[in-house]
Amino acid sequence: MKVTEIRGKDSRELKLDLADLSKEYFQLTYKGGAEAIARPHRFSEIRRTVARIRMVLGERARSEAAAAAPVVAASGSGTVTKSSTKSSTKSSTPKASPGKGTPK
């Protein structure tokens, strides 16, 4: 199934297709342990179609989440600044303590 065909379906249909393909893949795997499979290329077809369906469902979920997310004003009033007055004075090298390794 091509991506254009997948995008033409609604999410409910895609979830049903995904369940059907998962079931078919399991049955092929189970049958493959007992006997020779007539169409072994079907394994890769199913895997790729499942990946395409999941990709389209994920795109739709992200676009719905982006549409539902609140929009931040572009004026700069939403800028977060630190209000702490204490500055960091830590050095990048650790200091040796006076009792360890220093001659007396």
N, C-alpha and C positions, 0 to 999 in steps of 0.2 A: 504494500500500500504506500502510495506516495504522500509526501507531506501536504501537498495541495488538497488531496482527498481527505486527509486527516483534519486539516484546518476547516474544511467545509462542513464537518460534523459538529454537533454541540457536545458539551462536556459530558452529559449523561450517556450519550451514545459511545463516546470514547472510553468511558469507564467500563461499559459493558463489553466493548471490544477487547479491552485490556484483560478483563477477567476471562473471556473466552480464549484468548491467545495464551494466557498463563496456564489454563487448563489443558490446552492442546500441547503445549511444550512439555508439561508434566507427563502426559500420556505418551508422547513420543519418547521421552527419556525412559519411562518405565518399560515400554515395548522394546526399546533398543537393547535393554539388558537381556531379554529373552530370545529375540530373533532379529534377523536382518531387517533394516528399515528400507522401504521402497524408495522414499525420497529424502535422503539425508541432508540435502540442501535446505530443507524446510526448517531445520534448527536455526540456521543463520538468518533466514527470512523472518522467523518469529522474533528472534532477539532484536533485530534491527527495527521491526515494526513496533515492538514494545518500547524501544528507546525513543522512536519518533513520537509515539503517543504521549509518553511521559514528558518529552520536551515541550510539546504543544500545551499539555495541561499545566506544566510549570510556567510557561510564558503567560498563559491566561491568569494563573493565580498571582503572578507578579504584577501584571497590568491592573488587576482588580485591587490589589493591595496598594499600588501607587495611586490609583484613583481615589481610594478611601483615605489615604494619608493626608493630614493637614498640610496646607501650603504655608511655608515660612515667607514672611514679607522680605522683599529684596532691598528694603531701604536701609538696612544696617541696624535697625532698632532691635533686632533679635539676636545681636551679637553677644556672646557670653564672654565676660572678662573676669579675671581673678581679682578678688577684692582683698586678698591677703596682703598685709604690709610686711610680713616677715620674709626676708630674702634667703635663699639657699646659699650657705657658705661652705658646703662640703667640698673637699678637694677630691680629685680623682684617684690619688694615691693614698693608701692607708698609712697612718703615722705609727711608728714603732713605740711601744710603751717603754718607759724609762727602765723598768726592771728586767726586761728580756733582751739578752744578747748584747748589752752594752757593757763595756769595761768599767770597773769601779775605781 
